[in-house]
Amino acid sequence: MISNAMQDEQYLIDRELGAATLECLDPLWEQAQLTIELAGGAARVALAPLGCDGVGVPSDATYAAIDRLVTLHQEHATELLRATYTFRRRADGKWSFVADYVYLP
């Protein structure tokens, strides 16, 4: 079970990770996805637009937030396998994102 303290820290990391990732997105993209795979001990990271070809390059700030995310889940032994952050530009031009976490069954 995930504690309230961990949820609070996760929230702060998600906000930081989201802001850092938004800085990396191509201005022409309308949607993008950041995927963090935690199989085999090392995090594999991919950033790409949805619905069109392309690849994004995560910034140092994005990687720093990812490191904190991984450390948080390791410290709490959540057995996180994958985190996916999906970014969408809204009609008002602002961005929003949702996060999805997959854990070991």
C-alpha positions as CSV (number, residue, x, y, z in Angstrom):
1,M,0.0,0.0,0.0
2,I,1.2,3.5,-0.9
3,S,1.4,5.9,2.0
4,N,0.0,9.4,2.0
5,A,3.6,10.8,2.4
6,M,4.7,8.9,-0.7
7,Q,1.6,10.1,-2.6
8,D,2.5,13.7,-1.6
9,E,6.1,13.2,-2.8
10,Q,4.9,11.5,-6.0
11,Y,2.7,14.5,-6.7
12,L,5.6,16.9,-6.4
13,I,7.8,14.8,-8.6
14,D,5.0,14.4,-11.2
15,R,4.6,18.2,-11.4
16,E,8.3,18.7,-11.8
17,L,8.6,15.9,-14.4
18,G,5.6,17.3,-16.3
19,A,7.0,20.9,-16.4
20,A,10.5,19.7,-17.4
21,T,9.1,17.5,-20.2
22,L,6.9,20.2,-21.6
23,E,10.0,22.2,-22.1
24,C,11.3,19.4,-24.4
25,L,8.2,19.1,-26.6
26,D,8.3,20.3,-30.2
27,P,5.9,23.3,-30.5
28,L,4.1,21.7,-33.4
29,W,3.2,18.6,-31.4
30,E,-0.4,18.4,-30.1
31,Q,0.2,15.2,-28.0
32,A,3.2,13.4,-26.7
33,Q,4.1,10.5,-24.5
34,L,7.0,10.0,-22.1
35,T,7.5,6.4,-21.2
36,I,9.8,5.1,-18.4
37,E,10.5,1.4,-18.4
38,L,12.1,0.0,-15.2
39,A,12.9,-3.6,-16.3
40,G,16.4,-4.9,-15.6
41,G,17.4,-2.3,-13.0
42,A,18.0,0.7,-15.4
43,A,15.4,3.1,-16.5
44,R,14.8,3.2,-20.3
45,V,13.2,6.5,-21.3
46,A,11.4,7.4,-24.5
47,L,9.7,10.7,-25.5
48,A,7.6,10.8,-28.7
49,P,4.6,12.6,-30.2
50,L,1.4,10.8,-30.5
51,G,-0.3,10.6,-33.9
52,C,2.7,11.6,-36.0
53,D,6.3,10.7,-36.5
54,G,9.1,12.1,-34.4
55,V,11.2,11.7,-31.4
56,G,11.9,14.0,-28.5
57,V,15.0,14.4,-26.4
58,P,14.4,14.6,-22.6
59,S,16.3,17.4,-20.9
60,D,18.6,17.0,-17.9
61,A,15.8,18.3,-15.7
62,T,13.5,15.6,-17.0
63,Y,16.1,12.9,-16.3
64,A,16.7,14.4,-12.8
65,A,12.9,14.1,-12.0
66,I,12.9,10.6,-13.4
67,D,15.8,9.7,-11.1
68,R,13.8,11.0,-8.1
69,L,10.7,9.0,-9.3
70,V,12.7,5.8,-9.6
71,T,14.4,6.4,-6.2
72,L,11.0,7.1,-4.5
73,H,9.5,3.8,-5.8
74,Q,12.7,1.8,-4.9
75,E,12.7,3.2,-1.4
76,H,9.0,2.2,-0.9
77,A,9.4,-1.1,-2.8
78,T,6.4,-0.5,-5.0
79,E,7.7,-2.8,-7.8
80,L,7.0,-0.1,-10.4
81,L,7.6,-1.6,-13.9
82,R,6.5,1.3,-16.1
83,A,5.3,4.9,-15.8
84,T,3.7,6.6,-18.8
85,Y,3.0,10.3,-19.0
86,T,0.6,11.4,-21.7
87,F,0.6,15.1,-22.6
88,R,-2.2,16.8,-24.6
89,R,-2.6,20.4,-25.8
90,R,-6.0,21.6,-24.8
91,A,-8.3,23.9,-27.0
92,D,-7.1,26.9,-25.0
93,G,-3.5,26.1,-26.0
94,K,-2.4,25.0,-22.5
95,W,-1.1,21.6,-21.8
96,S,-2.3,18.9,-19.4
97,F,-1.0,15.5,-18.7
98,V,-2.0,12.2,-17.1
99,A,0.2,9.5,-15.6
100,D,-0.3,5.8,-15.6
101,Y,1.8,3.4,-13.5
102,V,2.1,-0.3,-14.0
103,Y,3.3,-2.4,-11.1
104,L,4.5,-6.0,-10.8
105,P,1.3,-8.2,-10.3
